[in-house]
Amino acid sequence: MAMRIAIVCAFFSVLLTPAFGVHAGSAGQKAAPKTYHVVIKGFKFEPEKLGVEVGDTVTWTNEDIVPHIVTAEKFKSKRMDQGESWSFKAKQKGDFPYICGFHPTMKAELVVY
């Protein structure tokens, strides 16, 4: 009888796991960090607003023919000439508006959840 109960329990756990997203040992586990890309093109940041999680990385790539510097209160990139990139790892939650240090009318926002 105990063997039948174990088989029935195993059967239902196989059925319910995909339907309800229940995984043994998954409670409290975070998703692996992701990398997001912001393109600097046409004197704009694309996307203009980006939401990421703590631990994720954002990489800015300059596709304009002029240099740009990503400048926020909490971070600042190196000078990026055309084709160059710079990355930032989000370490704290918050809203981080940023501009181009050379072209302050270029504005965007990084939101870290």
Backbone torsions as a table, in degrees:
resi	resn	phi	psi	omega
1	MET	NA	-42.3	179.7
2	ALA	-61.1	-35.9	179.2
3	MET	-66.5	-39.4	179.0
4	ARG	-65.7	-41.3	178.6
5	ILE	-62.9	-42.4	179.3
6	ALA	-62.9	-40.9	179.8
7	ILE	-66.3	-43.2	179.1
8	VAL	-63.1	-44.0	178.5
9	CYS	-61.9	-43.6	179.3
10	ALA	-63.3	-41.9	179.4
11	PHE	-59.5	-48.5	-178.8
12	PHE	-68.2	-33.8	178.4
13	SER	-66.3	-34.6	177.0
14	VAL	-67.3	-39.9	179.9
15	LEU	-70.3	-39.8	-173.6
16	LEU	-81.9	-26.1	-177.1
17	THR	-57.2	-53.1	179.4
18	PRO	-68.1	-34.5	-175.8
19	ALA	-68.5	-36.7	-175.6
20	PHE	-113.2	2.0	177.7
21	GLY	67.6	25.9	-179.2
22	VAL	-89.1	126.1	178.9
23	HIS	-131.3	133.5	177.9
24	ALA	-62.0	128.9	176.9
25	GLY	81.3	6.0	-177.3
26	SER	-89.4	-12.0	-178.7
27	ALA	-62.8	127.8	176.8
28	GLY	83.8	-4.4	178.8
29	GLN	-82.0	138.4	177.7
30	LYS	-95.6	153.4	174.7
31	ALA	-67.0	154.0	178.1
32	ALA	-63.4	144.6	178.3
33	PRO	-57.9	146.5	-179.3
34	LYS	-114.4	162.9	174.1
35	THR	-116.3	129.5	179.3
36	TYR	-113.5	154.9	-177.0
37	HIS	-123.3	133.6	173.3
38	VAL	-117.3	127.6	179.7
39	VAL	-100.2	134.2	174.0
40	ILE	-102.0	111.6	-172.9
41	LYS	-153.3	133.1	179.5
42	GLY	64.1	33.8	-178.6
43	PHE	58.1	37.9	175.8
44	LYS	-140.5	152.6	170.2
45	PHE	-94.0	129.9	179.1
46	GLU	-125.0	114.9	3.4
47	PRO	-79.4	160.3	179.4
48	GLU	-76.1	-25.6	176.6
49	LYS	-133.7	128.4	-177.0
50	LEU	-131.5	130.3	176.1
51	GLY	-107.9	130.3	-179.5
52	VAL	-136.4	170.7	176.7
53	GLU	-99.7	156.4	172.9
54	VAL	-56.2	133.2	-179.2
55	GLY	99.9	-18.0	177.8
56	ASP	-75.7	161.2	179.1
57	THR	-116.5	139.3	175.2
58	VAL	-116.1	129.8	177.9
59	THR	-116.5	123.0	175.8
60	TRP	-97.1	136.3	177.6
61	THR	-127.5	127.8	-179.0
62	ASN	-88.6	115.4	175.4
63	GLU	-104.2	-0.1	176.6
64	ASP	-80.0	162.5	179.3
65	ILE	-83.9	-7.5	178.7
66	VAL	-108.2	156.3	179.9
67	PRO	-74.1	155.8	176.7
68	HIS	-139.5	155.2	173.7
69	ILE	-132.9	123.0	176.1
70	VAL	-79.3	121.3	-173.7
71	THR	-130.2	120.8	175.4
72	ALA	-132.4	172.9	178.0
73	GLU	-63.5	-35.2	-174.4
74	LYS	-102.6	-7.7	179.2
75	PHE	-154.4	156.8	178.0
76	LYS	-150.7	130.5	-179.7
77	SER	-81.8	173.2	168.0
78	LYS	-77.9	169.3	172.7
79	ARG	-66.5	129.2	179.6
80	MET	-114.8	115.5	172.8
81	ASP	-83.3	174.0	-178.4
82	GLN	-53.8	131.0	178.8
83	GLY	87.0	-8.7	-179.3
84	GLU	-90.8	156.1	-179.6
85	SER	-129.8	162.8	175.4
86	TRP	-146.7	140.0	-177.6
87	SER	-119.7	150.9	-179.2
88	PHE	-137.3	129.6	176.4
89	LYS	-96.6	122.6	-179.1
90	ALA	-72.2	119.0	-176.4
91	LYS	-112.1	-13.6	179.9
92	GLN	-144.4	150.9	179.6
93	LYS	-71.7	152.0	175.3
94	GLY	149.4	174.9	174.7
95	ASP	-101.7	127.3	-176.1
96	PHE	-126.0	87.5	174.4
97	PRO	-67.7	144.2	178.7
98	TYR	-142.3	162.1	179.9
99	ILE	-134.3	175.3	167.6
100	CYS	-89.5	127.7	-179.5
101	GLY	-62.4	-26.7	178.4
102	PHE	-89.2	-28.4	-174.3
103	HIS	-133.0	79.8	-171.0
104	PRO	-64.3	-8.2	174.7
105	THR	-78.5	-12.7	174.7
106	MET	-81.1	113.5	-175.9
107	LYS	-130.1	147.6	176.7
108	ALA	-158.4	-179.9	-177.2
109	GLU	-145.0	136.7	172.2
110	LEU	-109.1	124.9	177.8
111	VAL	-113.5	122.8	-179.4
112	VAL	-108.9	121.4	-178.6
113	TYR	-94.9	NA	NA
